[in-house]
Amino acid sequence: LIRRVGHIRSFAALAAIGSASVLCYGLMVHPLVWAALRVITGIAVVGVYTVVESWLNEQSSHHARGRIFAIYMMVTLASLAAGQYLILTGDTGALTLFAVASMLFTLGLVPIAATRIHAPQPLATPPVRLTRLFWLAPLAAGGAFIAGIVSGAFWSLGAVFAQRVGLSEESIALFMSATIIGGALLQWPIGRLSDHYSRRFMLTLVSFAAALVALLVLRVMYASLAALTACAFLYGGLMFSIYSLSVAHMNDRLSAPGDVLDATRGLLLIFGMGSIAGPAIGGPLMDGFGPGTLPAYSATVLGLLGLFGSLRLIWAVPIPLIEQGRFVPMVRTTPVVLKMLPRTDTQTELDLPSSSKHL
């Protein structure tokens, strides 16, 4: 679509589709209809992310891209956290909240449609070779898949879980936003540790720690809001770090500069597969066995990732710390954002040696 009509028209079309699909949720309440609408809305949202990220990459200079990347991540996470409180603006059983979401989609058209800046060039998208990613770094590919499962379950079922354990609408918003804020604040220290220790070890440790916190959620979900919120904060910091650690671990295994974006696109596709499987499995489990199934389910898959990481620590050849790249905290949006990473940009323009060709 972007190659055919350009970025501005693509953004307008995708935002219009997203706005219309969100309104349809309130007009046609049926599981099959909503499943189809979720697919349509997801395509629209990813398309909008792609347009915005490619636009930022094209318009920012080489020296400013690091700052722009940081600001973009801060705005994205702040918006995700603030968006949880939109649930307080209307009745969850009425059309109001869907209308608010549709309005936000529509308002997003204004700055793009009114800009006088020339649109960036269309993106080249070579095919992704998933088998090569599994061969290069099995733990990174597995980490991306499990990260997709647990984050997909959180985004789709987290509010349902909070409602079923008896939280009010205000408390549900607090629970969801605490998880997101934890992901924003804890990624940096976790990433710094992964720069000084084995990336496999950190990915394994974080997986086991996230599984433990998920079990703590199971223990305190009926105890107190403060305890549940604290656990949500820790869980978000650990859960959202798994994808970033997986990307960093994969990039540690790459040798050619052009492989970074290709590998990240592949990990994003694997992540997407997991995010489909997460709620598809977790939803029926919650319906059949109650809300406590969600943290138990998340703890199980995270524990399996930790066990796989332990096996890789025993069997796989370790990567020397000097050859590890620098960790960059990131939000899973689209692969286009990788072009804004300062390290990716530097390796292309300065042709750094192989030991620096990583995130």
C-alpha positions, 0 to 999 in steps of 0.5 A, spaced: 500 500 500 505 504 501 509 503 495 502 504 491 499 510 494 505 513 498 505 514 506 500 520 507 495 516 503 496 510 506 496 513 513 489 516 511 486 510 509 489 506 515 487 511 520 480 511 517 479 503 517 482 503 524 476 508 526 471 505 522 473 498 525 473 500 532 466 503 531 463 496 529 465 493 535 460 497 539 455 496 533 455 488 532 457 484 539 458 477 536 465 473 538 466 472 530 465 479 528 469 481 533 475 476 531 475 479 524 475 486 527 481 485 531 484 482 525 482 489 521 484 493 527 491 490 528 493 491 521 491 498 521 495 500 527 501 496 525 500 500 518 500 507 522 506 505 526 510 503 520 508 510 516 510 514 522 516 510 524 519 510 516 517 518 516 521 519 523 527 515 520 527 519 513 526 526 516 531 525 522 539 527 521 544 522 523 546 525 529 539 526 531 536 519 530 538 517 537 535 523 541 528 522 536 528 514 538 528 515 545 523 521 545 519 516 540 519 510 545 517 515 551 511 518 547 509 511 545 510 508 553 506 514 556 501 514 551 500 506 552 500 508 560 495 514 559 490 510 554 489 505 560 485 511 563 480 512 558 476 506 561 474 511 566 471 516 560 464 512 559 460 506 561 464 499 558 457 496 556 456 502 552 458 505 545 462 511 548 469 508 549 469 505 542 467 512 540 473 515 543 477 511 540 475 512 533 475 520 535 483 519 537 484 515 530 481 520 526 484 526 530 491 522 528 490 524 521 490 532 522 498 533 523 499 528 517 494 531 512 496 538 514 503 537 513 507 541 508 513 536 509 515 531 503 513 524 504 519 519 505 521 514 500 517 507 500 520 501 504 524 495 501 521 489 504 525 483 502 523 476 504 524 474 512 528 467 513 525 464 519 529 458 519 535 462 519 533 465 525 532 459 529 539 456 527 543 462 529 539 464 535 534 459 538 533 462 544 532 469 541 527 466 537 524 462 542 524 468 547 520 472 542 515 467 541 514 467 549 514 474 549 509 474 544 504 469 548 505 473 555 504 480 552 498 478 547 495 475 553 496 481 558 494 486 552 487 482 551 486 479 557 489 483 563 483 488 564 478 482 564 483 478 569 483 485 573 475 485 573 474 478 575 478 479 581 473 484 583 477 491 581 473 497 580 474 501 573 479 505 577 483 500 579 483 496 573 486 502 569 491 503 575 493 495 574 494 496 567 498 502 567 503 500 573 505 494 568 506 498 562 510 503 567 514 497 570 516 495 562 518 503 561 522 503 567 526 497 568 528 495 561 534 500 562 537 497 568 536 490 566 539 492 559 545 495 562 546 488 566 545 484 560 551 488 557 556 486 562 553 479 563 552 473 558 545 475 554 543 468 555 544 468 562 540 474 563 534 472 558 534 466 562 534 469 569 529 474 567 524 469 564 525 465 571 524 472 575 518 473 571 515 466 572 516 467 579 512 474 579 506 471 575 506 466 581 506 472 586 500 475 582 496 468 583 497 469 590 496 476 592 490 477 586 485 477 592 489 480 597 490 487 596 490 492 591 497 495 593 500 488 593 497 486 586 499 493 583 507 492 585 507 485 582 504 488 576 509 493 576 515 488 577 512 483 572 511 489 566 518 490 567 521 483 566 515 481 561 517 487 556 524 486 557 524 479 554 523 481 547 528 487 547 533 482 550 531 477 545 533 482 539 539 484 543 541 476 543 540 475 536 544 481 534 550 479 537 549 473 533 549 477 526 555 478 522 553 483 516 550 490 517 544 488 513 542 483 517 540 487 523 533 489 520 532 483 516 533 479 523 528 484 527 523 483 522 523 476 523 523 476 530 517 481 530 513 476 525 515 470 531 512 475 536 506 476 532 505 468 532 506 468 539 501 474 541 496 470 537 497 464 540 497 467 547 490 470 548 487 464 544 489 459 549 489 463 555 482 466 554 478 459 554 483 457 560 480 463 564 473 461 562 474 454 564 478 455 570 477 462 573 482 468 573 487 465 576 489 461 570 492 467 566 498 468 571 499 461 572 499 460 564 504 466 564 508 463 569 508 456 565 510 458 559 515 463 562 518 457 566 519 453 559 523 459 556 527 459 562 528 452 562 530 452 555 535 458 556 538 453 562 539 448 556 542 453 552 547 455 557 549 448 558 550 446 551 551 452 546 558 456 545 558 462 549 559 469 546 565 473 549 562 479 552 567 483 548 563 481 542 556 483 545 553 489 542 549 495 547 542 493 549 537 498 547 530 498 550 525 498 545 517 497 544 515 492 540 512 496 534 514 495 527 521 493 524 522 500 521 523 503 528 530 499 528 533 504 522 532 510 528 537 506 532 544 510 533 548 503 533 544 501 527 545 507 523 553 508 525 555 501 523 552 502 516 555 509 515 562 508 518 563 501 516 565 499 524 568 492 525 564 486 526 565 486 534 561 493 533 555 490 528 550 489 534 545 493 538 
